[in-house]
Each structure stands twice: as C-alpha cells, then as structure tokens.
Amino acid sequence: MSEKPCRLYLITPQRFDPLVFRDSLAAALDAGDVACLQLRLKDANDDDIARATEALMPIAAARDVAFLLNDNAALAVKLGCDGAHLGQGDGNHAEARRLLAGRILGITCHASRHLAMEAGDLGADYVAFGAFYPTETKETVHRAGPDILAWWDEMFEVPSVAIGGITAENCAPLVQAGADFLAVIGAVWNHPDGPAEGVCAMNDAIRAALNH
C-alpha cells in the first residue's frame, strides 16, 4: 500500500462555452483539492483554445492549480500555460521538453513500461497510464492494470497519473497501487449533484483508499 498522497487531476469536458463554464470550474476547484487542470478541447482551433485559456486559466491560477494544455506544447508556451500534456502522436517529445523548459510536460504512455521509461529519460514531469476502466471519452485501445502503477512507483521517482474511466467507486486499487494523480472527467462534470460534489466525492474516495 502506498502511504504518499494522491491528488486529483481534472480534465475539462471536450466541448463547452468557456464563459458559461467558468462558474462550474470555479465551484469545482473551490470544493476540494485539485492539483491541476488540463484543457482538452476536441476539434477546436487555436483561436478557440486561446479564448478558453483566457477565460479559465486565471480561475485555476487564483487557486494555485496548474493549468495544462492538451496536445500542443508550442501553443501552451505561446498562451502562457503552466505546461502541456502530450500523447504519443503529439509531435516530438524531446523538442517539446526543450520548448517547455521550466514548465510541466506530461506524456501518455498507455500500458507500456517501455514508453514510460523513454518519457522519464527525456525529462517528463509525469507519465500517464491508462485506460484503467472503460471510458466514453475516447476509444479504449490500451488497457492498463494497477500492477503498472505499482511497478512504476517502486522503480522511479517521476510521478504517475492514472486515467480512463476512473470514479469515486473504482479508484481505490489505483490509489493503493501508488498512483500520484487520478485524472478524471466524467466523475466530476457528470456527477448527478454537480461538479463540486464530484470533486468532494473523489477526494473522499482517495482519502478512504489511503487510510484503508
């Protein structure tokens, strides 16, 4: 069992009106511990991403929540984000590391120990494993199990992020295996009692898993 803290890594919905979404985001971030927010807009152009960043990044910054941009390291730097999260197909990771000097670089590693070690070697600030559970956010091609989190936690100091279908009801094995962060979308934004309750539920579940 891991005794280190595990924190919430919040990802935005894939489509939203930034000006309408601001209040929901503020309520969610005020409800409990959130380590970072990843802006993940599907099929958006750079102007749309810039507008969303302008609307949302100050809300995150005011609460000391890191603001990361999905998929595009150069745009993250241009917009003044705290960093970027890149998939395996999102450009040259070594070049992204140079672009993001002094900023956060996270890299998706699916269920691959090899990809994770490569990411660690080039200086990623975290590696993301998943999907751990079925998810409606994107097609699940790679499935990971808690064992990869436990292996990474034992072997390396670079933090790990678990992603994919994670909820308050199913997160305990991932927390106990050593995940440093749990990345969630639906568990917060689709919570029946609203995003703030979703954040509360996730934080309660993390604490319960750590104290089990």
Rosetta blueprint (number, residue, H / E / L):
1 M L
2 S L
3 E L
4 K L
5 P L
6 C L
7 R E
8 L E
9 Y E
10 L E
11 I E
12 T L
13 P L
14 Q L
15 R L
16 F L
17 D L
18 P H
19 L H
20 V H
21 F H
22 R H
23 D H
24 S H
25 L H
26 A H
27 A H
28 A H
29 L H
30 D H
31 A L
32 G L
33 D L
34 V L
35 A L
36 C E
37 L E
38 Q E
39 L E
40 R L
41 L L
42 K L
43 D L
44 A L
45 N L
46 D H
47 D H
48 D H
49 I H
50 A H
51 R H
52 A H
53 T H
54 E H
55 A H
56 L H
57 M H
58 P H
59 I H
60 A H
61 A H
62 A H
63 R L
64 D L
65 V L
66 A E
67 F E
68 L E
69 L E
70 N E
71 D L
72 N L
73 A H
74 A H
75 L H
76 A H
77 V H
78 K H
79 L H
80 G L
81 C L
82 D L
83 G E
84 A E
85 H E
86 L E
87 G L
88 Q L
89 G L
90 D L
91 G L
92 N L
93 H H
94 A H
95 E H
96 A H
97 R H
98 R H
99 L H
100 L L
101 A L
102 G L
103 R L
104 I E
105 L E
106 G E
107 I E
108 T E
109 C E
110 H E
111 A L
112 S L
113 R H
114 H H
115 L H
116 A H
117 M H
118 E H
119 A H
120 G H
121 D H
122 L L
123 G L
124 A L
125 D L
126 Y E
127 V E
128 A E
129 F E
130 G E
131 A L
132 F L
133 Y L
134 P L
135 T L
136 E L
137 T L
138 K L
139 E L
140 T L
141 V L
142 H L
143 R L
144 A L
145 G L
146 P H
147 D H
148 I H
149 L H
150 A H
151 W H
152 W H
153 D H
154 E H
155 M H
156 F L
157 E L
158 V L
159 P L
160 S E
161 V E
162 A E
163 I E
164 G L
165 G L
166 I L
167 T L
168 A L
169 E L
170 N L
171 C L
172 A H
173 P H
174 L H
175 V H
176 Q H
177 A H
178 G L
179 A L
180 D L
181 F E
182 L E
183 A E
184 V E
185 I L
186 G H
187 A H
188 V H
189 W H
190 N L
191 H L
192 P L
193 D L
194 G L
195 P H
196 A H
197 E H
198 G H
199 V H
200 C H
201 A H
202 M H
203 N H
204 D H
205 A H
206 I H
207 R H
208 A H
209 A H
210 L H
211 N L
212 H L
